[in-house]
Amino acid sequence: MLKTKGPRQGTRNAFRKNIREKTTVNQFLRAFAIGDRVAIGVEPASHRALPHRRFLGKVGIVIGKRGDAYLVETKTGDKTKRIFITPEHIKKC
């Protein structure tokens, strides 16, 4: 069988959460200021503005806001990347 090369390949355990973990409304309504350091995680219950799995566990800096999403700058290897993430996928460090 041909192996898939989609954007969510290899995420069976990374994008899963325990049955006892609940998603609260407060996670979707969190506010961050520009310059805040944030840890990038994944909230599997929400698929909008889901970060790629390569950014899972990375720390970035909020540099802007567009609509409901935040523009977060993080380093991957020797490059600096800018990604749009909604508040349920990030938390303050």
N, C-alpha and C positions, 0 to 999 in steps of 0.2 A: 504494500500500500504506500502511496506517495505521501511523504511527510508534508504537513502544512507549513507555510511560511508566513502566516498571518501576523498581525500586530499583537495578538494575545497568546501566541504560542508559548508553552512552558509556564503558564500562569495558574495551573490548577491549584497549587497550594498557596501561592503568593496572593492571589485575589480571592481567597476564601476566608470566612470568619467563623468563629465559634457560634454555635446555636444560642448561647447565653448572652452574647454581645448584642446589645440593642443600638439602633440608630435613633438619636434624639433630634428634635428640631433645632436645638441649640448648635449642633454641629454644622447645620446648613446656614445659620445666621451669624457665625463668628465674623468679627471684623479685625482687620490687620492694618497697621499703619505702614506707610512707606519707610523702608529701612529696617523693618523687623526681620529677625532671623527665624526661619520656619523649617520644620522637618517635613519632608514629603513622604506621605504614606498613601494608602489606598482605602477608600470606603467602598467595599464591593456592592453595597446596596444602591449606589448611585453611579450611573455610567456616563453622566455628562462631564466633560472636561477631565476625563480619567487620564492621569499621566501614564506614560509608557513605563514598562517594568524596569527599564534601565535606570530610572530616577528613583526607584523605591529605596527608601532609607537615606537619601541624600539630604543635605542641608543647603538651603538657598536663602536669598535675600529678596524681599518684596520690593520691586522697583516701580510698580504701577498697578492700576486697576482699570479693567475694561468691562463695563457692565457688571455682572455678578462675579466674574472671574478676576483673579489676581495674576499679574505678570511676575514670575519668579525667575531670578537669575541664579544658575548653579553651574558648578564645574563638573565636567565629565572628561576624565583624562586630563589633557592639556588644553581643552577647548571650553569656552564659556557658552552655555546654552540658555536661552530664554524660553520659558514654557508658560502656557496659560493653564491655571489650575483653579477650580472652584474651592471654596473654604472647607468643604467637608473632607478634602484630601490632604489638607495641611494643618499643622499645629505649631504653636510657638515653642521655640527652644528655650 
